[in-house]
Structure formats: C-alpha cells, structure tokens
C-alpha cells in the first residue's frame, strides 16, 4: 500500500503509525519467562516453578516472518530457526524490551504463529520511530497448554 504524500516533515512518523495501525491484525504479549519447576517422573506432573511475568501487552500488533529459516547441522543434531518481526505502537511509559524476553502472538491469518513462542533479539528503533519493532527468533517451540 503506497503512503500518501507527507503533509509536514515533522508529522511523517505519525502518518506511518496511522497507516500501520490498519495492518495490526493480532495482539502480542512480551513476557519474562518463569521458572519451570521440578518434573516428577512418577506422577508426570510438575511442582513449584513460577508463571511468566508480563512485561508488555496485550497490545495490538502485526507479525511478519523474515527471509528463509536458517539451518544448523551438527554431527548429532539438526536445528532450524526463523526470524520474525513484530510491530506495535510505542506508548509513553513502555518498559524496555530486552534480549531474551519471550513474545507470543494471537490473531492473524496463519494459525501456526499463535502456537509458537519467540525470543527477543533486539527491540530498538531510530529516534524518529513510528512503531516499536521487535525482532525475534523462533525454533518453532509451542506455547505450553
């Protein structure tokens, strides 16, 4: 979709944000991972542990995969990673979104995206940022039921 001509040089980030909002078709949540607890092999259950802590969200957003998956083949393993970019509005008072946090996404047209977890790689923008862009990677790990 082509953008309209910019009405004022100082307004271009706002105009981009307004256009991008029309493409938000889901919601994201950024969390700090909780502690997993201890697995009991006799009962098959888990004791202890803590749930994830929400850092940001739920927030209207969009998700986009980037390039081809990367493959790493070792002598005894095979790993595939895929990079994604999530975009949402930047709001005053937003916390820092740092490397290692976890992103989940609900919505969109591909139901597989909401089944996966994504790890934050980077989440800073230019000083003229119109949106918060959160770069992530995933190995296709599924959201716990």
N, C-alpha and C positions, 0 to 999 in steps of 0.2 A: 504494500500500500504506500503510495507516494505521499509525502508530507506536503502540506500547504506551504506557500511562501511564508517565511518568517516575518512577522509584523514588526518586531523590535528585537535587536540583537540581544538585549538583556532578558528577553522572555523565552528564548529557544528551549531551555530545559523544561519549562512548564508546558510548552506546546508538545514536546516529545512525551512527557509524562501523560498528558491528556490522551494522546494517540495510543500510547502503550496500554493504558487502563482498559481500552476497548478489547485488548487481546488477553487480559487476565481471565483465564478460564478454570482456575482452581485456587486452592489455598495451600500455603506452606506453613510448616511449623519447624522452627530451629530449636534444637534441644541439646542439653549436655547429657551424655549417656549416664545412666545409673549404674549401680554396682550389680553384677549378675547374681550374687548369692551362691549357695552351695547346692550342687546336684546330689540327690540321694538315689543311688543306683537301686536300692531295694524298692522304694515306693515309686521311683520315676519322677518324683516331684522336686521342687526347689525350695529351700528355706533361706530366709534372710534376704539380703540384697535391697536395693532401693530403686524406685522408678526413675525414669529420665526427668530432668528439670527443664521446663520450657523456658527458653531464652527470648524467643520472638514468635508471635503468632497466636492463633491462626491469622494469616494475612493474605489478602487477595494477591495472586501471583500467576506467573506463567513459567513453563518449563520447556527447555529445548536441549536435545542431545547435540553434542559437538563432535564432528568427524567420526571416523571409524573406531571401533573398540581396539584397544591395544592388547596384544597377546604376549605373554612371557612364558616361554617353555623352559623348564628345568629338567634335570635328569629324572626327577621323580614327581614332578607336578606340572600343572598347566593352569595359568591364571589369565583371566580376561578382565579388563577394566574398561569402563566407558565414562567419559566426562559429560557432565550436564551443566547447564547454566540456568539458574532460577532468577527471575526478576520480580521485584515488588517495589512499592513506594517507600521512599525514605521519609520517616517521620521524626519530628523533634523528640529527643529523649530516647531514641533507639539505642539499645546496647550494642557493644562491639560484637561482631560475628567473626569469631576467630577460627583458625585452622583446627580441625579435629572435631568441631561440633557436628551434630547429625541433623540432616534435613529429611523431612517426609513431606509428601505432596498428595493432596486429594483433588480429584477432578481431572479435567482434560478429556481428550478423546481416546487416549491409549490407556486401558485399564491396568497395564503392567506397571506403569510409572508409580501408581499409588501402592503397589505391593512391595516396592523396593525402599531401601534406606540409602542415603547419600552422605558422604563425609565431606565437610567443607575443606576446600583447598585454599581459597582466597575470597575476600569479600570487600575490597575497597574499590573506589571509583575515582574519577577525576574531580577536581574542585568545582567543575560545572555539572556534576552528576544529575541526571534527570531521574534515574532509578537506582535502586540498590541491586547490584548484580552479584550473585553468589555463585562462585564456581565450585563445583563438586566433582567427586569421582564415586563410582559405584562398582562393585563386583557382582551386582545383582542380588545382594543379600535381601532377604524378605523381611518385612515388618513382622515382629512377633505377634502371634494371635492373642 
